[in-house]
């Protein structure tokens, strides 16, 4: 089974988008007045690159073998076999390579932003990752007991 969805945070929350855009413009003008146009443009580029995932849509696809994340600048393909647990939060799901919650999840895992209609996606992720992970651990325990 395959699922595709798109998340566009700025479109979903226009108030935050406007506040961030105003802050960036005020910052760029301030830097331009006091430090020069070069640093103003440099600051604009840095702030744009740090917030591009908020302003542009991200496309997600989960199929039988992998999860594909496409944004305006990047495309990331990760095998579902890398992950052992799905941790669901307020804005999305974290695919973790560990079976238990640990501080390394944020660094080694992949966070997927989810739309408001999220339950079908969560169910699919849990089916593909956690059930397969449990089957693999059961098989390894059986093989270890035979040895």
The 8 nearest C-alpha neighbors of each residue, nearest first, counted from 0:
[[1, 62, 63, 2, 61, 123, 127, 64],
 [0, 2, 62, 61, 63, 3, 60, 123],
 [3, 1, 61, 60, 62, 4, 0, 120],
 [2, 4, 60, 59, 61, 1, 5, 58],
 [5, 3, 59, 58, 60, 6, 2, 114],
 [4, 6, 58, 57, 59, 56, 7, 3],
 [7, 5, 57, 56, 8, 114, 58, 112],
 [6, 8, 56, 10, 9, 55, 57, 11],
 [9, 7, 11, 53, 10, 12, 6, 54],
 [10, 8, 54, 12, 16, 11, 53, 13],
 [9, 11, 8, 12, 7, 13, 54, 16],
 [10, 12, 8, 9, 13, 7, 6, 14],
 [13, 11, 9, 10, 14, 15, 8, 16],
 [12, 14, 16, 15, 9, 10, 17, 11],
 [15, 13, 17, 16, 12, 18, 9, 19],
 [14, 16, 18, 17, 13, 12, 19, 9],
 [17, 15, 13, 9, 19, 14, 18, 20],
 [16, 18, 20, 14, 15, 19, 21, 13],
 [19, 17, 15, 21, 20, 16, 22, 14],
 [18, 20, 22, 16, 21, 17, 15, 23],
 [21, 19, 17, 23, 22, 18, 16, 24],
 [20, 22, 24, 18, 23, 19, 17, 25],
 [21, 23, 19, 25, 20, 24, 26, 18],
 [24, 22, 26, 20, 21, 25, 27, 19],
 [23, 25, 27, 21, 26, 22, 28, 20],
 [26, 24, 22, 28, 27, 23, 29, 21],
 [25, 27, 23, 29, 24, 28, 22, 30],
 [26, 28, 24, 39, 30, 29, 25, 31],
 [27, 29, 31, 25, 26, 30, 24, 32],
 [30, 28, 26, 32, 31, 27, 25, 33],
 [29, 31, 39, 27, 34, 33, 32, 28],
 [30, 32, 35, 39, 36, 28, 29, 34],
 [33, 31, 29, 30, 34, 35, 28, 36],
 [32, 34, 30, 31, 35, 29, 28, 36],
 [35, 33, 30, 31, 32, 38, 36, 39],
 [36, 34, 31, 37, 38, 32, 33, 39],
 [35, 37, 31, 39, 38, 40, 34, 30],
 [38, 36, 40, 39, 35, 41, 31, 34],
 [39, 37, 41, 40, 36, 35, 42, 34],
 [38, 40, 31, 36, 27, 42, 30, 37],
 [41, 39, 43, 37, 42, 38, 36, 44],
 [40, 42, 38, 44, 39, 43, 37, 45],
 [43, 41, 45, 39, 40, 44, 38, 46],
 [42, 44, 40, 46, 41, 45, 47, 27],
 [43, 45, 47, 41, 42, 46, 48, 40],
 [46, 44, 42, 48, 47, 43, 49, 41],
 [45, 47, 49, 43, 48, 44, 42, 50],
 [48, 46, 44, 50, 49, 45, 51, 43],
 [47, 49, 45, 51, 46, 50, 44, 52],
 [48, 50, 46, 47, 51, 45, 52, 44],
 [49, 51, 47, 53, 48, 52, 46, 54],
 [50, 52, 54, 53, 48, 47, 55, 49],
 [53, 51, 55, 50, 54, 56, 57, 70],
 [54, 52, 51, 8, 50, 9, 55, 7],
 [55, 53, 9, 51, 52, 50, 8, 56],
 [54, 56, 52, 53, 51, 7, 57, 71],
 [57, 55, 7, 6, 5, 58, 70, 54],
 [56, 58, 70, 6, 5, 69, 7, 59],
 [59, 57, 5, 69, 68, 4, 70, 56],
 [60, 58, 68, 4, 3, 67, 5, 69],
 [61, 59, 3, 67, 2, 66, 62, 4],
 [60, 62, 66, 2, 1, 65, 67, 3],
 [61, 63, 1, 64, 65, 0, 66, 60],
 [64, 62, 65, 0, 1, 61, 127, 79],
 [65, 63, 62, 79, 78, 66, 80, 61],
 [66, 64, 78, 79, 77, 62, 61, 63],
 [65, 67, 61, 77, 60, 76, 78, 62],
 [68, 66, 76, 60, 59, 75, 61, 65],
 [67, 69, 59, 75, 74, 58, 76, 60],
 [70, 68, 74, 58, 57, 73, 59, 75],
 [69, 71, 57, 73, 72, 74, 58, 56],
 [70, 72, 73, 55, 69, 57, 56, 52],
 [73, 71, 70, 74, 69, 51, 52, 48],
 [74, 72, 70, 69, 71, 75, 68, 57],
 [73, 75, 69, 68, 70, 76, 72, 67],
 [74, 76, 68, 67, 69, 73, 77, 66],
 [77, 75, 67, 66, 68, 65, 74, 78],
 [78, 76, 66, 65, 79, 75, 67, 81],
 [77, 79, 65, 80, 81, 64, 66, 76],
 [78, 80, 65, 81, 82, 64, 77, 128],
 [79, 81, 78, 82, 128, 64, 83, 65],
 [82, 80, 79, 78, 96, 83, 77, 95],
 [81, 83, 96, 95, 80, 79, 94, 84],
 [82, 84, 96, 98, 97, 132, 129, 128],
 [85, 83, 95, 98, 129, 94, 82, 86],
 [84, 86, 94, 93, 125, 95, 87, 92],
 [87, 85, 93, 92, 84, 94, 88, 95],
 [88, 86, 92, 91, 93, 85, 89, 121],
 [89, 87, 91, 90, 92, 86, 93, 112],
 [88, 90, 91, 87, 92, 113, 112, 115],
 [91, 89, 88, 112, 113, 92, 114, 87],
 [92, 90, 112, 113, 88, 111, 89, 87],
 [91, 93, 87, 111, 86, 110, 88, 94],
 [92, 94, 110, 86, 109, 85, 95, 111],
 [93, 95, 85, 109, 108, 84, 82, 110],
 [94, 96, 108, 84, 82, 97, 104, 83],
 [95, 97, 82, 83, 81, 108, 84, 98],
 [98, 96, 95, 83, 99, 84, 82, 100],
 [97, 99, 83, 84, 96, 100, 95, 82],
 [100, 98, 97, 101, 84, 95, 83, 96],
 [99, 101, 98, 104, 102, 97, 86, 95],
 [102, 100, 103, 104, 99, 97, 105, 98],
 [101, 103, 104, 105, 100, 106, 107, 99],
 [102, 104, 106, 101, 105, 107, 108, 100],
 [105, 103, 108, 107, 106, 102, 95, 101],
 [106, 104, 103, 108, 107, 102, 109, 93],
 [105, 107, 103, 104, 108, 102, 109, 95],
 [108, 106, 104, 105, 103, 96, 109, 95],
 [107, 109, 95, 104, 94, 105, 106, 96],
 [108, 110, 94, 93, 111, 95, 107, 105],
 [109, 111, 93, 92, 94, 112, 108, 91],
 [112, 110, 92, 91, 113, 93, 109, 94],
 [113, 111, 91, 90, 110, 92, 6, 114],
 [112, 114, 91, 117, 111, 90, 115, 6],
 [115, 113, 116, 117, 6, 112, 5, 4],
 [114, 116, 117, 113, 118, 90, 91, 6],
 [117, 115, 114, 118, 119, 113, 120, 121],
 [116, 118, 120, 115, 114, 119, 113, 121],
 [117, 119, 121, 120, 122, 116, 123, 115],
 [120, 118, 122, 121, 117, 123, 116, 124],
 [119, 121, 123, 117, 118, 122, 124, 2],
 [122, 120, 118, 124, 123, 119, 125, 117],
 [121, 123, 119, 125, 120, 124, 126, 118],
 [122, 124, 126, 120, 121, 125, 127, 119],
 [125, 123, 121, 127, 126, 122, 128, 120],
 [124, 126, 129, 122, 128, 123, 127, 121],
 [125, 127, 123, 130, 124, 128, 129, 122],
 [126, 128, 124, 125, 131, 123, 130, 129],
 [129, 127, 125, 131, 126, 130, 83, 124],
 [128, 130, 132, 125, 131, 84, 83, 126],
 [131, 129, 133, 132, 126, 128, 134, 127],
 [132, 130, 134, 128, 129, 133, 127, 135],
 [131, 133, 129, 135, 130, 134, 83, 128],
 [134, 132, 130, 136, 135, 131, 129, 137],
 [135, 133, 137, 131, 132, 136, 138, 130],
 [134, 136, 132, 138, 133, 137, 131, 139],
 [135, 137, 139, 133, 138, 134, 140, 132],
 [138, 136, 134, 140, 135, 139, 133, 141],
 [139, 137, 141, 135, 136, 140, 134, 142],
 [138, 140, 142, 136, 141, 137, 143, 135],
 [141, 139, 143, 137, 138, 142, 144, 136],
 [140, 142, 138, 144, 139, 143, 137, 145],
 [141, 143, 139, 145, 140, 144, 138, 146],
 [144, 142, 140, 146, 145, 141, 139, 138],
 [143, 145, 141, 142, 146, 140, 139, 138],
 [146, 144, 142, 143, 141, 140, 139, 138],
 [145, 143, 144, 142, 141, 140, 139, 138]]
